[in-house]
Amino acid sequence: MRILVVDDNLLSSTAVLEQLRRAGHTPVVSPTLSETLRIAHDPAPDLILVNLAARAVDPPILIRTLRDMPGLRTTRIVGFCGHLEHNLRTSALTAGCDHVITNAVAFGQLGTFLGTLSEERSKE
């Protein structure tokens, strides 16, 4: 699966990329809004992971922008953050995230979570 990871934190993006590679996926990381919009078309990813604590992008604006792009309207978008603060989770889901997960899941159980997403997708 081709996965776009939007994260401006080198430590967390490295951890997520490592998990994805170990699970056999093809991850691409982008730290900025402009780079994310460029990468998102070449070709469109199967999944987009967004660090909701990113400072180089405004995650809700980025998520809404991605949702408005014709080739990405059905692409799954998953936000991740250290804590599932109610307002952060709500703003991400309102913007168009399909799921919001904690860093603990993103860094340690991502393969399992992606397997669950794949099962859900096959039932649709």
DSSP file (Angstrom, degrees, kcal/mol; ACC not computed):
  #  RESIDUE AA STRUCTURE BP1 BP2  ACC     N-H-->O    O-->H-N    N-H-->O    O-->H-N    TCO  KAPPA ALPHA  PHI   PSI    X-CA   Y-CA   Z-CA
    1    1 A M              0   0    0      0, 0.0    25,-2.8     0, 0.0     2,-0.6   0.000 360.0 360.0 360.0 135.2    0.0    0.0    0.0
    2    2 A R  E     -a   26   0A   0     23,-0.2    44,-2.8    42,-0.1    45,-1.2  -0.786 360.0-172.4 -87.7 123.1    1.3    3.5   -0.9
    3    3 A I  E     -ab  27  47A   0     23,-2.0    25,-2.5    -2,-0.6     2,-0.6  -0.971  17.4-151.2-126.1 127.3    1.0    5.7    2.2
    4    4 A L  E     -ab  28  48A   0     43,-2.5    45,-3.0    -2,-0.5     2,-0.6  -0.860  12.4-161.4 -95.4 123.8    1.6    9.4    2.5
    5    5 A V  E     -ab  29  49A   0     23,-3.3    25,-2.7    -2,-0.6     2,-0.8  -0.934   2.1-161.2-108.2 118.3    2.7   10.5    6.0
    6    6 A V  E     +ab  30  50A   0     43,-3.5    45,-2.9    -2,-0.6     2,-0.3  -0.873  36.8 133.5-101.5 107.8    2.3   14.2    6.7
    7    7 A D        -     0   0    0     23,-1.7    25,-0.1    -2,-0.8    -2,-0.1  -0.934  41.2-168.0-159.9 127.2    4.6   15.0    9.6
    8    8 A D        +     0   0    0     -2,-0.3     2,-0.7    43,-0.1    -1,-0.1   0.329  69.7  94.1 -98.8   6.6    7.1   17.8   10.4
    9    9 A N     >  -     0   0    0      1,-0.2     4,-2.8     2,-0.0     5,-0.3  -0.887  61.9-158.4-102.6 113.8    8.6   16.0   13.4
   10   10 A L  H  > S+     0   0    0     -2,-0.7     4,-2.1     1,-0.2     5,-0.2   0.873  89.7  51.6 -59.8 -40.4   11.6   13.9   12.4
   11   11 A L  H  > S+     0   0    0      2,-0.2     4,-1.8     1,-0.2    -1,-0.2   0.947 115.3  39.2 -64.5 -49.7   11.4   11.6   15.4
   12   12 A S  H  > S+     0   0    0      1,-0.2     4,-2.5     2,-0.2     5,-0.2   0.902 115.4  51.7 -71.3 -38.3    7.7   10.7   14.9
   13   13 A S  H  X S+     0   0    0     -4,-2.8     4,-2.8     1,-0.2     5,-0.2   0.894 109.4  51.1 -65.2 -36.9    7.9   10.5   11.1
   14   14 A T  H  X S+     0   0    0     -4,-2.1     4,-2.2    -5,-0.3    -1,-0.2   0.913 110.8  48.6 -63.7 -42.3   10.9    8.1   11.4
   15   15 A A  H  X S+     0   0    0     -4,-1.8     4,-1.9     2,-0.2    -2,-0.2   0.914 114.1  45.4 -64.0 -43.2    9.1    5.9   13.8
   16   16 A V  H  X S+     0   0    0     -4,-2.5     4,-2.5     2,-0.2    -2,-0.2   0.927 112.2  51.0 -67.0 -44.7    6.0    5.7   11.6
   17   17 A L  H  X S+     0   0    0     -4,-2.8     4,-2.6     1,-0.2     5,-0.2   0.898 109.1  52.0 -59.3 -40.6    8.0    5.1    8.4
   18   18 A E  H  X S+     0   0    0     -4,-2.2     4,-2.3     2,-0.2    -1,-0.2   0.927 109.9  48.3 -61.9 -45.8    9.8    2.3   10.1
   19   19 A Q  H  X S+     0   0    0     -4,-1.9     4,-1.4     1,-0.2    -2,-0.2   0.921 113.2  48.1 -60.1 -44.4    6.5    0.6   11.1
   20   20 A L  H  <>S+     0   0    0     -4,-2.5     5,-2.6     1,-0.2    -2,-0.2   0.908 111.5  48.5 -66.0 -42.7    5.1    1.0    7.6
   21   21 A R  H ><5S+     0   0    0     -4,-2.6     3,-1.7     1,-0.2    -1,-0.2   0.914 109.5  52.9 -64.0 -42.3    8.2   -0.4    5.9
   22   22 A R  H 3<5S+     0   0    0     -4,-2.3    -1,-0.2     1,-0.3    -2,-0.2   0.825 106.7  53.6 -61.5 -31.0    8.3   -3.4    8.3
   23   23 A A  T 3<5S-     0   0    0     -4,-1.4    -1,-0.3    -5,-0.2    -2,-0.2   0.422 124.2-105.2 -85.3   1.9    4.7   -4.1    7.4
   24   24 A G  T < 5S+     0   0    0     -3,-1.7    -3,-0.2     1,-0.3    -2,-0.1   0.614  75.5 133.9  89.2  13.3    5.5   -4.1    3.7
   25   25 A H      < -     0   0    0     -5,-2.6    -1,-0.3    -6,-0.2   -23,-0.2  -0.441  57.8-123.8 -92.3 168.7    4.1   -0.8    2.7
   26   26 A T  E     -a    2   0A   0    -25,-2.8   -23,-2.0    -2,-0.1     2,-0.2  -0.853  35.2-171.3-113.0  92.5    5.6    2.0    0.6
   27   27 A P  E     -a    3   0A   0      0, 0.0     2,-0.4     0, 0.0   -23,-0.2  -0.590  12.0-170.1 -89.4 149.0    5.6    5.2    2.7
   28   28 A V  E     -a    4   0A   0    -25,-2.5   -23,-3.3    -2,-0.2     2,-0.4  -0.998  14.0-147.1-131.3 133.2    6.4    8.7    1.6
   29   29 A V  E     -a    5   0A   0     -2,-0.4   -23,-0.2   -25,-0.2   -25,-0.0  -0.807  14.2-176.9-107.1 145.4    6.9   11.5    4.1
   30   30 A S  E     -a    6   0A   0    -25,-2.7   -23,-1.7    -2,-0.4    -2,-0.0  -0.985  11.4-173.2-138.4 126.3    6.0   15.2    3.6
   31   31 A P        +     0   0    0      0, 0.0     2,-0.3     0, 0.0    25,-0.2   0.583  67.5  52.9 -94.1  -9.6    6.7   17.9    6.2
   32   32 A T  S  > S-     0   0    0      1,-0.1     4,-2.1   -25,-0.1    25,-0.1  -0.847  77.0-121.1-129.5 161.4    4.9   20.8    4.4
   33   33 A L  H  > S+     0   0    0     23,-0.5     4,-2.5    -2,-0.3     5,-0.2   0.937 112.1  48.7 -62.7 -49.2    1.5   21.7    2.9
   34   34 A S  H  > S+     0   0    0      1,-0.2     4,-1.8     2,-0.2    -1,-0.2   0.906 113.4  46.5 -62.9 -41.5    2.9   22.5   -0.5
   35   35 A E  H  > S+     0   0    0      2,-0.2     4,-2.9     1,-0.2     5,-0.2   0.897 111.0  53.3 -66.7 -39.1    4.9   19.3   -0.7
   36   36 A T  H  X S+     0   0    0     -4,-2.1     4,-2.3     1,-0.2    -2,-0.2   0.926 109.2  48.0 -60.8 -45.1    1.9   17.2    0.5
   37   37 A L  H  < S+     0   0    0     -4,-2.5     4,-0.3     1,-0.2    -1,-0.2   0.854 114.1  47.6 -65.8 -34.1   -0.3   18.7   -2.2
   38   38 A R  H >< S+     0   0    0     -4,-1.8     3,-1.0    -5,-0.2     4,-0.3   0.938 115.4  43.3 -69.5 -47.7    2.4   17.9   -4.8
   39   39 A I  H >< S+     0   0    0     -4,-2.9     3,-1.7     1,-0.2    -2,-0.2   0.828 100.3  71.1 -67.7 -33.0    3.0   14.3   -3.6
   40   40 A A  T 3< S+     0   0    0     -4,-2.3    -1,-0.2     1,-0.3    -2,-0.2   0.653 102.1  44.4 -63.1 -15.1   -0.7   13.6   -3.2
   41   41 A H  T <  S+     0   0    0     -3,-1.0     3,-0.5    -4,-0.3    -1,-0.3   0.490  87.9  90.2-102.7  -4.2   -1.2   13.5   -7.0
   42   42 A D  S <  S-     0   0    0     -3,-1.7    -1,-0.2     1,-0.7     2,-0.1  -0.666 127.1 -27.1-127.6  77.0    1.9   11.5   -8.1
   43   43 A P  S    S-     0   0    0      0, 0.0    -1,-0.7     0, 0.0    -2,-0.1   0.850  91.1-105.9 -77.8 174.1    0.2    8.9   -7.9
   44   44 A A        -     0   0    0     -3,-0.5    -3,-0.1     1,-0.1   -42,-0.1  -0.368  39.7-119.8 -62.4 136.7   -2.6    9.2   -5.3
   45   45 A P        -     0   0    0      0, 0.0   -42,-0.2     0, 0.0     3,-0.1  -0.302   4.2-132.2 -74.1 162.5   -1.8    7.3   -2.1
   46   46 A D  S    S+     0   0    0    -44,-2.8    30,-0.9     1,-0.3     2,-0.3   0.729  92.4  11.3 -80.7 -25.0   -3.9    4.5   -0.7
   47   47 A L  E     -bc   3  76A   0    -45,-1.2   -43,-2.5    28,-0.2     2,-0.5  -0.991  64.6-150.0-152.8 146.1   -3.9    6.1    2.7
   48   48 A I  E     -bc   4  77A   0     28,-2.3    30,-3.1    -2,-0.3     2,-0.5  -0.988   8.5-163.3-123.1 124.6   -2.8    9.4    4.2
   49   49 A L  E     -bc   5  78A   0    -45,-3.0   -43,-3.5    -2,-0.5     2,-0.5  -0.927  10.5-166.9-105.1 127.5   -1.5    9.6    7.8
   50   50 A V  E     -bc   6  79A   0     28,-2.7    30,-2.6    -2,-0.5     2,-0.8  -0.963  20.7-136.3-121.6 123.7   -1.5   13.2    9.3
   51   51 A N  E >   - c   0  80A   0    -45,-2.9     3,-1.8    -2,-0.5    30,-0.2  -0.685  15.3-157.4 -73.8 112.6    0.3   14.2   12.5
   52   52 A L  T 3  S+     0   0    0     28,-2.8    -1,-0.2    -2,-0.8    29,-0.2   0.573  90.0  57.4 -72.2  -8.4   -2.4   16.4   14.1
   53   53 A A  T 3  S+     0   0    0     27,-0.5    -1,-0.3     6,-0.1    28,-0.1   0.306  76.6 133.3-100.6   6.9    0.3   18.1   16.2
   54   54 A A    <   -     0   0    0     -3,-1.8   -47,-0.0   -48,-0.2   -48,-0.0  -0.298  38.3-167.7 -60.1 139.6    2.2   19.2   13.1
   55   55 A R  S    S+     0   0    0      1,-0.1    -1,-0.1     3,-0.1    -3,-0.0   0.661  79.9  64.0-102.5 -21.0    3.3   22.9   13.2
   56   56 A A  S    S+     0   0    0    -25,-0.2   -23,-0.5   -24,-0.0     2,-0.3   0.628 112.2  34.0 -80.0 -12.5    4.4   23.4    9.6
   57   57 A V  S    S-     0   0    0    -25,-0.1   -49,-0.1   -24,-0.1   -25,-0.0  -0.944  81.3-121.7-133.6 156.8    0.8   22.7    8.4
   58   58 A D     >  -     0   0    0     -2,-0.3     4,-2.7     1,-0.2     3,-0.5  -0.877  30.0-153.3 -94.8 101.7   -2.6   23.4    9.8
   59   59 A P  H  > S+     0   0    0      0, 0.0     4,-2.9     0, 0.0     5,-0.2   0.850  88.1  48.8 -51.8 -46.6   -3.9   19.8   10.0
   60   60 A P  H  > S+     0   0    0      0, 0.0     4,-2.4     0, 0.0     5,-0.2   0.914 114.5  46.4 -61.8 -39.0   -7.7   20.6    9.7
   61   61 A I  H  > S+     0   0    0     -3,-0.5     4,-2.6     2,-0.2     5,-0.2   0.926 113.4  49.4 -65.7 -43.5   -7.1   22.9    6.7
   62   62 A L  H  X S+     0   0    0     -4,-2.7     4,-2.8     2,-0.2     5,-0.2   0.932 111.2  49.1 -59.4 -46.4   -4.8   20.3    5.1
   63   63 A I  H  X S+     0   0    0     -4,-2.9     4,-2.5    -5,-0.2    -2,-0.2   0.923 112.3  47.4 -62.2 -45.4   -7.4   17.6    5.6
   64   64 A R  H  X S+     0   0    0     -4,-2.4     4,-1.5    -5,-0.2    -1,-0.2   0.909 112.2  50.8 -61.7 -41.5  -10.2   19.7    4.1
   65   65 A T  H  X S+     0   0    0     -4,-2.6     4,-0.6     1,-0.2    -2,-0.2   0.924 111.4  47.4 -62.4 -44.8   -7.9   20.6    1.1
   66   66 A L  H >< S+     0   0    0     -4,-2.8     3,-1.1     1,-0.2     6,-0.2   0.907 109.5  53.7 -63.1 -41.3   -7.1   16.9    0.5
   67   67 A R  H 3< S+     0   0    0     -4,-2.5    -1,-0.2     1,-0.3    -2,-0.2   0.809 106.0  54.1 -62.9 -30.2  -10.8   16.0    0.8
   68   68 A D  H 3< S+     0   0    0     -4,-1.5    -1,-0.3    -3,-0.2    -2,-0.2   0.594  84.6 100.8 -80.8 -11.0  -11.6   18.6   -1.9
   69   69 A M  S XX S-     0   0    0     -3,-1.1     3,-2.2    -4,-0.6     4,-0.6  -0.638  75.9-133.9 -79.7 126.9   -9.1   17.2   -4.4
   70   70 A P  G >4 S+     0   0    0      0, 0.0     3,-0.7     0, 0.0     4,-0.2   0.830 102.2  48.1 -50.7 -42.1  -10.9   15.0   -7.0
   71   71 A G  G 34 S+     0   0    0      1,-0.2     3,-0.1     2,-0.1    -4,-0.1   0.524 114.9  46.3 -78.9  -3.7   -8.5   12.1   -6.8
   72   72 A L  G X4 S+     0   0    0     -3,-2.2     3,-0.9    -6,-0.2    -1,-0.2   0.354  73.4 105.7-119.7   4.3   -8.5   11.9   -3.0
   73   73 A R  T << S+     0   0    0     -3,-0.7    -2,-0.1    -4,-0.6    -1,-0.1   0.808  94.1  32.7 -60.0 -30.2  -12.2   12.1   -2.1
   74   74 A T  T 3  S+     0   0    0     -4,-0.2    -1,-0.3    -3,-0.1     2,-0.2   0.422  90.6 116.1-106.6   0.4  -12.3    8.4   -1.2
   75   75 A T  S <  S-     0   0    0     -3,-0.9     2,-0.2     1,-0.1   -28,-0.2  -0.500  73.0-113.9 -68.6 134.0   -8.7    8.1    0.1
   76   76 A R  E     -c   47   0A   0    -30,-0.9   -28,-2.3    -2,-0.2     2,-0.5  -0.506  30.0-162.7 -70.4 134.7   -8.7    7.2    3.8
   77   77 A I  E     -c   48   0A   0     19,-0.3    21,-3.2    -2,-0.2    22,-1.2  -0.987   5.9-172.8-120.8 125.9   -7.2    9.9    6.0
   78   78 A V  E     -cd  49  99A   0    -30,-3.1   -28,-2.7    -2,-0.5     2,-0.3  -0.977   8.2-154.7-121.8 125.6   -6.1    9.0    9.5
   79   79 A G  E     -cd  50 100A   0     20,-2.6    22,-2.9    -2,-0.5     2,-0.3  -0.729  10.5-167.6 -94.8 147.7   -4.9   11.6   12.0
   80   80 A F  E     +cd  51 101A   0    -30,-2.6   -28,-2.8    -2,-0.3   -27,-0.5  -0.990  12.9 158.6-135.7 148.6   -2.5   10.7   14.8
   81   81 A C  E     - d   0 102A   0     20,-1.6    22,-1.6    -2,-0.3    23,-0.2  -0.974  49.7-102.7-158.9 165.7   -1.5   12.6   18.0
   82   82 A G  S    S+     0   0    0     -2,-0.3     2,-0.4    20,-0.2    22,-0.2   0.873 105.6  19.9 -63.2 -39.8   -0.1   12.1   21.4
   83   83 A H  S    S-     0   0    0     19,-0.1     2,-1.8    18,-0.1    -1,-0.1  -0.972  76.1-124.1-132.6 145.7   -3.3   12.4   23.2
   84   84 A L        -     0   0    0     -2,-0.4     2,-0.1     4,-0.1    18,-0.1  -0.456  39.7-177.3 -88.0  65.6   -6.9   12.1   22.0
   85   85 A E     >  -     0   0    0     -2,-1.8     4,-2.7     1,-0.1     5,-0.3  -0.424  31.0-125.9 -63.4 137.6   -7.9   15.5   23.2
   86   86 A H  H  > S+     0   0    0      1,-0.2     4,-2.9     2,-0.2     5,-0.2   0.900 106.5  46.0 -55.6 -48.1  -11.6   16.0   22.4
   87   87 A N  H  > S+     0   0    0      2,-0.2     4,-2.4     1,-0.2    -1,-0.2   0.877 114.1  48.3 -67.3 -36.5  -11.2   19.3   20.5
   88   88 A L  H  > S+     0   0    0      2,-0.2     4,-2.0     1,-0.2    -2,-0.2   0.931 114.9  45.2 -66.8 -45.5   -8.3   18.0   18.4
   89   89 A R  H  X S+     0   0    0     -4,-2.7     4,-2.6     2,-0.2     5,-0.2   0.928 114.2  49.2 -62.4 -46.9  -10.2   14.8   17.6
   90   90 A T  H  X S+     0   0    0     -4,-2.9     4,-2.7    -5,-0.3     5,-0.2   0.912 110.9  48.6 -62.1 -44.4  -13.4   16.6   16.8
   91   91 A S  H  X S+     0   0    0     -4,-2.4     4,-1.8     2,-0.2    -1,-0.2   0.882 112.9  48.6 -65.8 -36.7  -11.7   19.2   14.5
   92   92 A A  H  X>S+     0   0    0     -4,-2.0     5,-2.5     2,-0.2     4,-1.0   0.927 114.3  44.5 -67.6 -44.9   -9.9   16.4   12.6
   93   93 A L  H  <5S+     0   0    0     -4,-2.6     3,-0.5     1,-0.2    -2,-0.2   0.897 113.2  51.1 -67.4 -39.6  -13.0   14.3   12.1
   94   94 A T  H  <5S+     0   0    0     -4,-2.7    -1,-0.2     1,-0.2    -2,-0.2   0.866 107.1  55.1 -63.2 -36.5  -15.0   17.4   11.2
   95   95 A A  H  <5S-     0   0    0     -4,-1.8    -1,-0.2    -5,-0.2    -2,-0.2   0.727 133.8 -85.1 -70.5 -22.1  -12.4   18.3    8.6
   96   96 A G  T  <5S+     0   0    0     -4,-1.0   -19,-0.3    -3,-0.5    -3,-0.2   0.498  73.3 149.9 130.6   6.1  -12.7   14.8    7.0
   97   97 A C      < -     0   0    0     -5,-2.5    -1,-0.2     1,-0.1   -19,-0.2  -0.432  34.9-153.8 -64.5 141.7  -10.4   12.4    8.8
   98   98 A D  S    S+     0   0    0    -21,-3.2     2,-0.3     1,-0.3   -20,-0.2   0.812  77.2   4.5 -82.6 -33.5  -11.8    8.8    8.7
   99   99 A H  E     -d   78   0A   0    -22,-1.2   -20,-2.6    -7,-0.1     2,-0.4  -0.978  58.5-150.8-147.2 155.0  -10.1    7.9   12.0
  100  100 A V  E     +d   79   0A   0     -2,-0.3     2,-0.3   -22,-0.2   -20,-0.2  -0.996  23.6 178.4-129.0 127.7   -8.0    9.5   14.7
  101  101 A I  E     -d   80   0A   0    -22,-2.9   -20,-1.6    -2,-0.4     2,-0.1  -0.825  27.2-108.5-124.9 163.0   -5.5    7.3   16.6
  102  102 A T  E  >  -d   81   0A   0     -2,-0.3     4,-2.4   -22,-0.2     3,-0.4  -0.428  32.0-109.7 -84.4 164.6   -2.9    7.9   19.3
  103  103 A N  H  > S+     0   0    0    -22,-1.6     4,-3.4     1,-0.2     5,-0.4   0.840 117.9  65.0 -60.2 -32.8    0.8    7.9   18.8
  104  104 A A  H  > S+     0   0    0    -23,-0.2     4,-1.6   -22,-0.2     5,-0.5   0.906 108.1  39.4 -58.7 -41.0    1.0    4.7   20.7
  105  105 A V  H  > S+     0   0    0     -3,-0.4     4,-1.9     3,-0.2    -2,-0.2   0.929 116.7  50.6 -71.5 -46.0   -1.0    3.0   17.9
  106  106 A A  H  < S+     0   0    0     -4,-2.4     4,-0.2     1,-0.2    -2,-0.2   0.866 119.8  35.5 -60.6 -37.4    0.9    4.9   15.2
  107  107 A F  H  < S+     0   0    0     -4,-3.4    -1,-0.2    -5,-0.2    -2,-0.2   0.751 134.3  18.2 -90.5 -25.0    4.3    4.0   16.6
  108  108 A G  H  < S+     0   0    0     -4,-1.6    -3,-0.2    -5,-0.4    -2,-0.2   0.692 130.1  29.6-121.8 -23.5    3.6    0.4   17.9
  109  109 A Q  S  X S+     0   0    0     -4,-1.9     4,-2.3    -5,-0.5     5,-0.2   0.036  73.3 120.7-130.1  26.7    0.5   -1.1   16.4
  110  110 A L  H  > S+     0   0    0      1,-0.2     4,-2.9    -4,-0.2     5,-0.2   0.879  73.9  55.8 -63.5 -39.6    0.2    0.5   13.0
  111  111 A G  H  > S+     0   0    0      1,-0.2     4,-1.8     2,-0.2    -1,-0.2   0.913 110.0  45.9 -59.3 -43.2    0.4   -2.9   11.1
  112  112 A T  H  > S+     0   0    0      2,-0.2     4,-1.8     1,-0.2    -1,-0.2   0.921 113.0  49.8 -64.7 -44.9   -2.6   -4.2   13.1
  113  113 A F  H  X S+     0   0    0     -4,-2.3     4,-2.1     1,-0.2    -2,-0.2   0.914 110.6  49.4 -61.8 -43.5   -4.5   -1.0   12.6
  114  114 A L  H  X S+     0   0    0     -4,-2.9     4,-2.4     1,-0.2    -1,-0.2   0.857 107.0  55.9 -65.8 -34.6   -3.9   -1.0    8.9
  115  115 A G  H  X S+     0   0    0     -4,-1.8     4,-2.0    -5,-0.2    -1,-0.2   0.903 107.0  49.9 -61.6 -40.5   -5.0   -4.6    8.7
  116  116 A T  H  X S+     0   0    0     -4,-1.8     4,-2.3     2,-0.2    -2,-0.2   0.906 109.9  50.8 -63.7 -42.5   -8.3   -3.6   10.2
  117  117 A L  H  X S+     0   0    0     -4,-2.1     4,-2.6     1,-0.2    -2,-0.2   0.905 108.7  51.9 -61.5 -41.4   -8.6   -0.8    7.7
  118  118 A S  H  X S+     0   0    0     -4,-2.4     4,-2.2     1,-0.2    -1,-0.2   0.897 109.2  50.0 -63.2 -40.3   -8.0   -3.2    4.8
  119  119 A E  H  X S+     0   0    0     -4,-2.0     4,-1.1     2,-0.2    -1,-0.2   0.915 111.2  49.0 -63.5 -42.5  -10.7   -5.6    6.2
  120  120 A E  H >X S+     0   0    0     -4,-2.3     4,-0.7     1,-0.2     3,-0.5   0.918 110.7  50.6 -62.2 -43.2  -13.1   -2.7    6.4
  121  121 A R  H >< S+     0   0    0     -4,-2.6     3,-0.9     1,-0.2    -1,-0.2   0.886 106.9  53.9 -63.0 -39.9  -12.3   -1.6    2.8
  122  122 A S  H 3< S+     0   0    0     -4,-2.2    -1,-0.2     1,-0.2    -2,-0.2   0.749 105.6  54.4 -69.8 -21.8  -12.8   -5.1    1.4
  123  123 A K  H <<        0   0    0     -4,-1.1    -1,-0.2    -3,-0.5    -2,-0.2   0.648 360.0 360.0 -83.1 -15.3  -16.3   -5.2    3.0
  124  124 A E    <<        0   0    0     -3,-0.9    -1,-0.2    -4,-0.7    -2,-0.2   0.485 360.0 360.0 -74.8 360.0  -17.4   -2.0    1.3
